[in-house]
Each structure stands twice: as structure tokens, then as C-alpha cells.
Amino acid sequence: MTIDRLIHIFAGSFILLSLALGIPGSPLFVSPWWLAFTAFVGANLLQYGFTEVCPLGWILGKLGVPRTCSR
């Protein structure tokens, strides 16, 4: 598993979770403020697409996750 794949997995999971917690019709609804977290993750993905700089990528790199696949 590479850093790029893990970033997409984490971002997708956080978006789905925050939508479940932020949409009033959801059985997991807590507060509409969770939608702000959805926007934050989306903004981070957008800037990562342009700059390839991501805080999660730095953390995963420090943990020893490889940047690319070594096939």
C-alpha cells in the first residue's frame, strides 16, 4: 500500500463518515457542523491535486509507508 492510495482511502472514509454525521436524515446524525469537516477534506484533496503536499502524506511518510510501488 502506498501513500497515494492511503490518502484516497482516508479521505473517502472521512468524507462518508462526516456526511453520515452531518446530514439530518441520517440515523447517525449529530450536528450539521460535521459538513464543515467534509468541506475541509475536500479542500485538502483539491490542494493536494495541485501541489502534492498533504499533512497525512507527511505522517504516513514518517511512519515508513512507501511513496510508490516497487514492482
N, CA, C and O atoms as a Tinker XYZ file with bonds, in Angstrom:
   284  protein
     1  N      0.851000   -1.171000    0.000000    73     2
     2  CA     0.000000    0.000000    0.000000    64     1     3
     3  C      0.896000    1.232000    0.000000    63     2     4     5
     4  O      1.849000    1.316000    0.775000    81     3
     5  N      0.587000    2.180000   -0.867000    73     3     6
     6  CA     1.410000    3.379000   -0.987000    64     5     7
     7  C      0.720000    4.580000   -0.319000    63     6     8     9
     8  O     -0.460000    4.531000    0.027000    81     7
     9  N      1.488000    5.643000   -0.155000    73     7    10
    10  CA     0.958000    6.866000    0.457000    64     9    11
    11  C     -0.209000    7.411000   -0.353000    63    10    12    13
    12  O     -1.226000    7.799000    0.221000    81    11
    13  N     -0.082000    7.446000   -1.670000    73    11    14
    14  CA    -1.159000    7.998000   -2.501000    64    13    15
    15  C     -2.463000    7.223000   -2.343000    63    14    16    17
    16  O     -3.537000    7.816000   -2.247000    81    15
    17  N     -2.364000    5.908000   -2.315000    73    15    18
    18  CA    -3.579000    5.092000   -2.148000    64    17    19
    19  C     -4.178000    5.295000   -0.763000    63    18    20    21
    20  O     -5.397000    5.394000   -0.628000    81    19
    21  N     -3.338000    5.356000    0.266000    73    19    22
    22  CA    -3.847000    5.554000    1.625000    64    21    23
    23  C     -4.494000    6.922000    1.798000    63    22    24    25
    24  O     -5.479000    7.050000    2.526000    81    23
    25  N     -3.959000    7.941000    1.144000    73    23    26
    26  CA    -4.572000    9.270000    1.218000    64    25    27
    27  C     -5.985000    9.218000    0.656000    63    26    28    29
    28  O     -6.906000    9.784000    1.244000    81    27
    29  N     -6.164000    8.550000   -0.469000    73    27    30
    30  CA    -7.500000    8.441000   -1.058000    64    29    31
    31  C     -8.441000    7.613000   -0.178000    63    30    32    33
    32  O     -9.620000    7.945000   -0.054000    81    31
    33  N     -7.939000    6.557000    0.422000    73    31    34
    34  CA    -8.766000    5.726000    1.303000    64    33    35
    35  C     -9.202000    6.512000    2.539000    63    34    36    37
    36  O    -10.374000    6.481000    2.912000    81    35
    37  N     -8.256000    7.218000    3.176000    73    35    38
    38  CA    -8.589000    8.019000    4.356000    64    37    39
    39  C     -9.568000    9.133000    4.000000    63    38    40    41
    40  O    -10.548000    9.348000    4.714000    81    39
    41  N     -9.311000    9.841000    2.903000    73    39    42
    42  CA   -10.180000   10.957000    2.517000    64    41    43
    43  C    -11.591000   10.468000    2.216000    63    42    44    45
    44  O    -12.563000   11.070000    2.674000    81    43
    45  N    -11.716000    9.398000    1.462000    73    43    46
    46  CA   -13.040000    8.865000    1.161000    64    45    47
    47  C    -13.776000    8.417000    2.409000    63    46    48    49
    48  O    -14.976000    8.656000    2.545000    81    47
    49  N    -13.070000    7.773000    3.314000    73    47    50
    50  CA   -13.686000    7.322000    4.566000    64    49    51
    51  C    -14.141000    8.497000    5.419000    63    50    52    53
    52  O    -15.248000    8.483000    5.959000    81    51
    53  N    -13.289000    9.519000    5.544000    73    51    54
    54  CA   -13.658000   10.691000    6.338000    64    53    55
    55  C    -14.828000   11.442000    5.719000    63    54    56    57
    56  O    -15.691000   11.933000    6.447000    81    55
    57  N    -14.878000   11.545000    4.405000    73    55    58
    58  CA   -15.994000   12.230000    3.754000    64    57    59
    59  C    -17.297000   11.485000    4.002000    63    58    60    61
    60  O    -18.302000   12.097000    4.362000    81    59
    61  N    -17.290000   10.172000    3.813000    73    59    62
    62  CA   -18.515000    9.402000    4.039000    64    61    63
    63  C    -18.955000    9.463000    5.498000    63    62    64    65
    64  O    -20.145000    9.605000    5.781000    81    63
    65  N    -18.011000    9.358000    6.421000    73    63    66
    66  CA   -18.346000    9.427000    7.836000    64    65    67
    67  C    -18.899000   10.801000    8.215000    63    66    68    69
    68  O    -19.903000   10.887000    8.922000    81    67
    69  N    -18.260000   11.867000    7.757000    73    67    70
    70  CA   -18.734000   13.200000    8.126000    64    69    71
    71  C    -20.078000   13.519000    7.479000    63    70    72    73
    72  O    -20.874000   14.264000    8.051000    81    71
    73  N    -20.343000   12.966000    6.293000    73    71    74
    74  CA   -21.670000   13.140000    5.703000    64    73    75
    75  C    -22.729000   12.415000    6.529000    63    74    76    77
    76  O    -23.819000   12.939000    6.757000    81    75
    77  N    -22.396000   11.201000    6.976000    73    75    78
    78  CA   -23.343000   10.450000    7.805000    64    77    79
    79  C    -23.630000   11.176000    9.121000    63    78    80    81
    80  O    -24.751000   11.126000    9.628000    81    79
    81  N    -22.631000   11.841000    9.665000    73    79    82
    82  CA   -22.804000   12.563000   10.929000    64    81    83
    83  C    -23.422000   13.945000   10.749000    63    82    84    85
    84  O    -23.912000   14.528000   11.716000    81    83
    85  N    -23.408000   14.488000    9.512000    73    83    86
    86  CA   -23.852000   15.854000    9.300000    64    85    87
    87  C    -25.154000   16.050000    8.568000    63    86    88    89
    88  O    -25.683000   17.161000    8.555000    81    87
    89  N    -25.697000   15.003000    7.950000    73    87    90
    90  CA   -26.955000   15.139000    7.209000    64    89    91
    91  C    -28.119000   14.768000    8.131000    63    90    92    93
    92  O    -28.143000   13.670000    8.686000    81    91
    93  N    -29.082000   15.678000    8.295000    73    91    94
    94  CA   -30.170000   15.451000    9.252000    64    93    95
    95  C    -30.965000   14.158000    9.039000    63    94    96    97
    96  O    -31.486000   13.615000   10.013000    81    95
    97  N    -31.080000   13.653000    7.837000    73    95    98
    98  CA   -31.850000   12.437000    7.594000    64    97    99
    99  C    -31.117000   11.161000    7.961000    63    98   100   101
   100  O    -31.703000   10.079000    7.931000    81    99
   101  N    -29.852000   11.273000    8.305000    73    99   102
   102  CA   -29.039000   10.096000    8.614000    64   101   103
   103  C    -29.340000    9.569000   10.014000    63   102   104   105
   104  O    -29.584000   10.351000   10.932000    81   103
   105  N    -29.323000    8.236000   10.182000    73   103   106
   106  CA   -29.523000    7.691000   11.533000    64   105   107
   107  C    -28.348000    7.986000   12.468000    63   106   108   109
   108  O    -28.478000    7.841000   13.683000    81   107
   109  N    -27.207000    8.396000   11.918000    73   107   110
   110  CA   -26.036000    8.731000   12.736000    64   109   111
   111  C    -25.892000   10.230000   12.966000    63   110   112   113
   112  O    -24.875000   10.680000   13.495000    81   111
   113  N    -26.904000   11.010000   12.572000    73   111   114
   114  CA   -26.818000   12.482000   12.637000    64   113   115
   115  C    -26.433000   12.974000   14.028000    63   114   116   117
   116  O    -26.999000   12.550000   15.035000    81   115
   117  N    -25.451000   13.884000   14.057000    73   115   118
   118  CA   -25.022000   14.513000   15.305000    64   117   119
   119  C    -25.233000   16.021000   15.213000    63   118   120   121
   120  O    -25.902000   16.612000   16.060000    81   119
   121  N    -24.654000   16.645000   14.174000    73   119   122
   122  CA   -24.733000   18.088000   14.014000    64   121   123
   123  C    -24.434000   18.446000   12.557000    63   122   124   125
   124  O    -23.621000   17.781000   11.916000    81   123
   125  N    -25.077000   19.484000   12.028000    73   123   126
   126  CA   -24.758000   19.888000   10.654000    64   125   127
   127  C    -23.336000   20.444000   10.515000    63   126   128   129
   128  O    -22.839000   20.602000    9.400000    81   127
   129  N    -22.690000   20.737000   11.628000    73   127   130
   130  CA   -21.318000   21.243000   11.572000    64   129   131
   131  C    -20.329000   20.199000   11.069000    63   130   132   133
   132  O    -19.216000   20.552000   10.679000    81   131
   133  N    -20.708000   18.921000   11.069000    73   131   134
   134  CA   -19.832000   17.886000   10.516000    64   133   135
   135  C    -19.624000   18.102000    9.018000    63   134   136   137
   136  O    -18.639000   17.618000    8.459000    81   135
   137  N    -20.530000   18.818000    8.363000    73   135   138
   138  CA   -20.362000   19.094000    6.934000    64   137   139
   139  C    -19.173000   20.020000    6.688000    63   138   140   141
   140  O    -18.603000   20.015000    5.597000    81   139
   141  N    -18.798000   20.808000    7.681000    73   139   142
   142  CA   -17.602000   21.640000    7.557000    64   141   143
   143  C    -16.361000   20.758000    7.449000    63   142   144   145
   144  O    -15.415000   21.105000    6.742000    81   143
   145  N    -16.358000   19.627000    8.140000    73   143   146
   146  CA   -15.243000   18.688000    8.033000    64   145   147
   147  C    -15.185000   18.088000    6.631000    63   146   148   149
   148  O    -14.102000   17.878000    6.085000    81   147
   149  N    -16.358000   17.814000    6.049000    73   147   150
   150  CA   -16.412000   17.330000    4.670000    64   149   151
   151  C    -15.763000   18.343000    3.738000    63   150   152   153
   152  O    -14.976000   17.969000    2.868000    81   151
   153  N    -16.084000   19.620000    3.912000    73   151   154
   154  CA   -15.504000   20.675000    3.079000    64   153   155
   155  C    -13.993000   20.774000    3.297000    63   154   156   157
   156  O    -13.250000   20.994000    2.340000    81   155
   157  N    -13.534000   20.616000    4.520000    73   155   158
   158  CA   -12.102000   20.668000    4.824000    64   157   159
   159  C    -11.351000   19.546000    4.111000    63   158   160   161
   160  O    -10.300000   19.785000    3.516000    81   159
   161  N    -11.883000   18.327000    4.168000    73   159   162
   162  CA   -11.235000   17.199000    3.485000    64   161   163
   163  C    -11.235000   17.429000    1.980000    63   162   164   165
   164  O    -10.232000   17.164000    1.316000    81   163
   165  N    -12.337000   17.915000    1.435000    73   163   166
   166  CA   -12.406000   18.201000    0.005000    64   165   167
   167  C    -11.410000   19.269000   -0.413000    63   166   168   169
   168  O    -10.778000   19.145000   -1.462000    81   167
   169  N    -11.258000   20.316000    0.391000    73   167   170
   170  CA   -10.286000   21.370000    0.090000    64   169   171
   171  C     -8.859000   20.829000    0.137000    63   170   172   173
   172  O     -8.028000   21.197000   -0.693000    81   171
   173  N     -8.571000   19.956000    1.105000    73   171   174
   174  CA    -7.244000   19.343000    1.175000    64   173   175
   175  C     -6.970000   18.472000   -0.040000    63   174   176   177
   176  O     -5.856000   18.481000   -0.563000    81   175
   177  N     -7.968000   17.715000   -0.502000    73   175   178
   178  CA    -7.790000   16.903000   -1.705000    64   177   179
   179  C     -7.535000   17.773000   -2.928000    63   178   180   181
   180  O     -6.716000   17.433000   -3.781000    81   179
   181  N     -8.239000   18.893000   -3.008000    73   179   182
   182  CA    -8.052000   19.808000   -4.136000    64   181   183
   183  C     -6.640000   20.376000   -4.151000    63   182   184   185
   184  O     -5.986000   20.375000   -5.194000    81   183
   185  N     -6.159000   20.862000   -3.007000    73   183   186
   186  CA    -4.812000   21.427000   -2.978000    64   185   187
   187  C     -3.758000   20.342000   -3.155000    63   186   188   189
   188  O     -2.691000   20.613000   -3.704000    81   187
   189  N     -4.032000   19.114000   -2.701000    73   187   190
   190  CA    -3.101000   18.002000   -2.914000    64   189   191
   191  C     -2.975000   17.677000   -4.401000    63   190   192   193
   192  O     -1.897000   17.319000   -4.874000    81   191
   193  N     -4.070000   17.803000   -5.128000    73   191   194
   194  CA    -4.037000   17.564000   -6.570000    64   193   195
   195  C     -3.132000   18.534000   -7.300000    63   194   196   197
   196  O     -2.515000   18.170000   -8.301000    81   195
   197  N     -3.041000   19.766000   -6.816000    73   195   198
   198  CA    -2.192000   20.772000   -7.460000    64   197   199
   199  C     -0.760000   20.762000   -6.944000    63   198   200   201
   200  O      0.176000   20.958000   -7.720000    81   199
   201  N     -0.576000   20.538000   -5.649000    73   199   202
   202  CA     0.751000   20.709000   -5.051000    64   201   203
   203  C      1.423000   19.410000   -4.622000    63   202   204   205
   204  O      2.631000   19.397000   -4.386000    81   203
   205  N      0.669000   18.318000   -4.517000    73   203   206
   206  CA     1.155000   17.035000   -4.000000    64   205   207
   207  C      1.728000   17.170000   -2.584000    63   206   208   209
   208  O      2.635000   16.431000   -2.200000    81   207
   209  N      1.194000   18.112000   -1.825000    73   207   210
   210  CA     1.571000   18.307000   -0.426000    64   209   211
   211  C      0.340000   18.015000    0.420000    63   210   212   213
   212  O     -0.719000   18.610000    0.220000    81   211
   213  N      0.488000   17.091000    1.371000    73   211   214
   214  CA    -0.641000   16.692000    2.209000    64   213   215
   215  C     -0.127000   16.361000    3.613000    63   214   216   217
   216  O      0.836000   15.606000    3.748000    81   215
   217  N     -0.749000   16.907000    4.652000    73   215   218
   218  CA    -0.318000   16.592000    6.016000    64   217   219
   219  C     -0.358000   15.086000    6.305000    63   218   220   221
   220  O      0.547000   14.562000    6.955000    81   219
   221  N     -1.377000   14.397000    5.838000    73   219   222
   222  CA    -1.452000   12.953000    6.048000    64   221   223
   223  C     -0.296000   12.251000    5.335000    63   222   224   225
   224  O      0.232000   11.261000    5.842000    81   223
   225  N      0.100000   12.752000    4.172000    73   223   226
   226  CA     1.234000   12.175000    3.453000    64   225   227
   227  C      2.520000   12.292000    4.251000    63   226   228   229
   228  O      3.334000   11.369000    4.259000    81   227
   229  N      2.711000   13.433000    4.928000    73   227   230
   230  CA     3.902000   13.608000    5.776000    64   229   231
   231  C      3.892000   12.594000    6.913000    63   230   232   233
   232  O      4.911000   11.971000    7.210000    81   231
   233  N      2.724000   12.433000    7.553000    73   231   234
   234  CA     2.610000   11.494000    8.678000    64   233   235
   235  C      2.883000   10.069000    8.213000    63   234   236   237
   236  O      3.634000    9.334000    8.853000    81   235
   237  N      2.271000    9.685000    7.099000    73   235   238
   238  CA     2.476000    8.329000    6.590000    64   237   239
   239  C      3.930000    8.102000    6.185000    63   238   240   241
   240  O      4.464000    7.009000    6.374000    81   239
   241  N      4.573000    9.131000    5.627000    73   239   242
   242  CA     5.981000    9.020000    5.276000    64   241   243
   243  C      6.856000    8.797000    6.500000    63   242   244   245
   244  O      7.792000    7.998000    6.466000    81   243
   245  N      6.548000    9.510000    7.589000    73   243   246
   246  CA     7.301000    9.336000    8.843000    64   245   247
   247  C      7.095000    7.953000    9.439000    63   246   248   249
   248  O      7.964000    7.435000   10.140000    81   247
   249  N      5.938000    7.354000    9.157000    73   247   250
   250  CA     5.648000    6.009000    9.650000    64   249   251
   251  C      6.255000    4.921000    8.779000    63   250   252   253
   252  O      6.149000    3.737000    9.096000    81   251
   253  N      6.896000    5.323000    7.673000    73   251   254
   254  CA     7.595000    4.368000    6.832000    64   253   255
   255  C      6.793000    3.803000    5.670000    63   254   256   257
   256  O      7.228000    2.836000    5.044000    81   255
   257  N      5.651000    4.371000    5.367000    73   255   258
   258  CA     4.859000    3.913000    4.235000    64   257   259
   259  C      5.549000    4.359000    2.944000    63   258   260   261
   260  O      5.922000    5.527000    2.830000    81   259
   261  N      5.730000    3.460000    1.969000    73   259   262
   262  CA     6.420000    3.847000    0.729000    64   261   263
   263  C      5.592000    4.819000   -0.116000    63   262   264   265
   264  O      4.364000    4.739000   -0.155000    81   263
   265  N      6.288000    5.734000   -0.787000    73   263   266
   266  CA     5.625000    6.709000   -1.649000    64   265   267
   267  C      5.089000    6.045000   -2.916000    63   266   268   269
   268  O      3.980000    6.350000   -3.355000    81   267
   269  N      5.873000    5.135000   -3.507000    73   267   270
   270  CA     5.451000    4.470000   -4.748000    64   269   271
   271  C      5.583000    2.964000   -4.598000    63   270   272   273
   272  O      6.230000    2.463000   -3.679000    81   271
   273  N      4.961000    2.268000   -5.513000    73   271   274
   274  CA     5.027000    0.806000   -5.538000    64   273   275
   275  C      6.371000    0.382000   -6.114000    63   274   276   277
   276  O      6.851000    0.982000   -7.076000    81   275
   277  N      6.977000   -0.638000   -5.537000    73   275   278
   278  CA     8.269000   -1.121000   -6.043000    64   277   279
   279  C      8.052000   -2.464000   -6.751000    63   278   280   281
   280  O      8.420000   -3.516000   -6.228000    81   279
   281  N      7.464000   -2.415000   -7.915000    73   279   282
   282  CA     7.154000   -3.632000   -8.665000    64   281   283
   283  C      8.316000   -4.071000   -9.482000    63   282   284
   284  O      8.234000   -5.081000  -10.180000    81   283
